[in-house]
Amino acid sequence: MRIDREYGKRSEEDSLEPKIKYFIACEGRKTEYLYFSGINKNRVPLKINSLIEFVFLRHEKDTSNNPLSLYEEAWKELDNYDNYFPDTGDQFCLIVDRDKHSFSEKQYDSLLELERQEKVKLYVTNPCFEFWLLLHFKDCKEYDSQKLPENSGTGNRTYVESVLKECPGGSYSKTGLKFDDNYKDKVHTAINNSKKYTTEVNELKNSLGTNAGVLIESMTE
């Protein structure tokens, strides 16, 4: 992985203020980074705290998508980085899907233990990040309570992806997420809708829900 300092740069007016850096590593290679880049670029209307700096840990070609391996690769990068200060508030945020096919219970428990040791903040969406995106449009109570967590494939899309594609004008794409057009004005709706499901990371191991909203709320003024 590599550390990307393109986003969340200091401005002249706040350069004297200490920054709290959120180091964000995502399991997905495109969608999650596009979403949180959109959050950062719209930090004023979304009331993101001006003292928070976004720092993205980006995938290299050989970066693993396995959440535990992703943590290990990101941690190695941070461990050799001179500007990471967890003792003064910097956060290492790992954003992953609860995909039971690639994220075993043992791996999940290992990451929970690392969070208890305060080595990482674990942000999980069960079954996948697209469920968090879907909550921008509806509370999802209308959908089959079995199909949502199972998230089986229909054609070349999962169940949640198929439902989501119908929401923002059928334009959803993993590699071309349009944050400003489809999500910016609905972030607080998504946060409120997410509270109708579990947001506890321990419970997200086996229950439909997400704590992505908890991350965003931690960033607001």
N, C-alpha and C positions, 0 to 999 in steps of 0.2 A: 504494500500500500504506500501511498505518498500523501504528504500533507499539502493541502492546497490553501494558500493564504489569499486567494483572489477576493474572497467575500469577507464582509465585516471589517473592512479596514478602518483605522482611526481617522476621524476628521480633525481639522485644526482646532475646532472649538472644544473638543473633548479629549485632546491628546494628553492633557495633564491628569485626567481621571484614570484610576486603575480599571482595567477591563477584566470581566469574567469571561473566560473563553469556553465555548461549547464545542468540543471536538466531536464531530458527528461522523460515525461510520455506519454505512447501510449495507444490508445484505444484497439488496437489488442494485444493479449497476447503473440504472437510469432513473426510474420513476421516483424513488424516494429522494434522490439528490435534486431532481428538478423541482419537486414539491418544496423541500426545505430551502432551496435557493429562492423560490418564489416567496416564502415566508420572510426571508432575509431582505429581499428587495422591496418588500411592502411593509417594512418594520414600523413605519410611522402610522399608517392607518390601522395596523394590527396591534399597535401599542406595545411593540417589543421594547424591552428595557434598553435604553441607549448605551448602557454600560456593558451590554453583552456583545461579544464578538463571535461570529460563526467561523469555525475552521473545519473544513471538510477533509476527511481522510478518504482519498479516492482509490478505486480499484486499479491495480495494474493488470496486465494480460493474464498473469498467472495467479491472481488473487482468488482464494477459495470462496465459494458461496456458503459453505457450511458455517453456521453462526459461531460455533466454538473456535473453529480455525480462523474465522474472520477476527474474532476478539484477539487471538494470539498474535496474528499478523499486525493488527492495529496497535496492540500494546508494545510490541517490539519497536514500532516506529515512534511511539510516544516516549518510550523509555530512553531513546537516544535523542530526544528533542529537548533543547535547553529552555524552551519557553512554555512548558507545561507545569503548572503549579496547583495541584489538587488541594494542597493544604490551605490555599487562599481562595478557594472557590471554583477553580476550573473543573469542568465536567467532561468526562469521557462517556459519550452516549452511543449505545449500540442499538440500531433500529433493525428489527428482524421480523420475519413471519413465523407463525407457529405452524410450519409445515411438518406434519408428523412423518412424512416420507424421508425428509432430509435433516430433521432436527429431532434426534432421539430424546427420550425422557432422561436418559443419563446425561446427555449434553445439556439439556435444559437445567437439570439440577446442578450441574457444574457451574453454569453461568449465574444461577441464583446464589450459589455460595460465594462467587466472586463479587456479586453485588453486596451481599452481606458484609464482605470484607472491604467494601467501599472502593473497589478497584474499577467499577464500571456502573453506569446507570443503564438498566436493561429496559428497552421499550419494545413491546411485543404487540402484534396484531394477530388475533386468531380468527379466521384462518390465514389471512394475507393482508398486505397493506391496502389492497383495493377495497377491502371492507371499510377501512378508515375513509377512503375517498368516497365511497358510496354514502357514508353517513353525512356528507355535505349536502346531500339532496333529500334524504328521507331517513326515518328512524329504523327502517328495515323490518318492522314488525309484520308487514304484509307478506314477507317471504317465508318459505318453508323452513322451519326451525331445524330440520335435519339436513337439508341441502346446503344451507349456508356454512355450517362448520365442516361438513364433508368436502364441499367445494370440488366436486368431481368435474372432470373435463367434459365439455360439450363442443365437439369439433376441435379447433385449435385454441379454444379458450376455456378457462375454468368457469364454474357457475357464477362466481362473483364478478368476474371480468365480463361475462355476457350480460349480466344485469346492469353493471356500471356503464357499459357501452351504450345502453339505451338512454342514459341520463343526460350527459352533456352534448346533446345533438348527435349522438352516435359517433363522436370524434375521439373517444378514448384510445390512447396508444401508449404502450409502456415507454416508448422512446420519444414520444412527442407530447408529453403532458402539458396542457395549456393552463397554467396556474391562474394567470390574470383573467382569462376569459371565463373559466369554469369553477374556480375554487376560492379565489381571493375573498369574495364577499360572503362566503358561506362557512368560513373557518369556525366562527363562534356557534353556528348551527351544528356543525360536526361535533364540537366539544360537548354541547348540550345533549345531542343524540347519543354520544358515546357513554354518557352517564346512566343510560338506560340498560347498560350491560356492565359486566365487571371491568374495572380498571386496575385491579390489583394484580401485580405481576405474578404472584404465586398462583392465583386462580386462573390466569390466562394460559397456563399450561394445558388445561383441559376444558376451558369454557370459552364460548364465543365472546369477543370483546376486544378492546384495545386500550392502551394507555398513552397513545400518541398525543391525545389532548392534554394529558398531565404534563408532558414535555413542553408543549406550547404554553400552557398556563404558567409553568415555572419561569418562562422567559418574559412574561408580560410585566408591565410596571404596576 
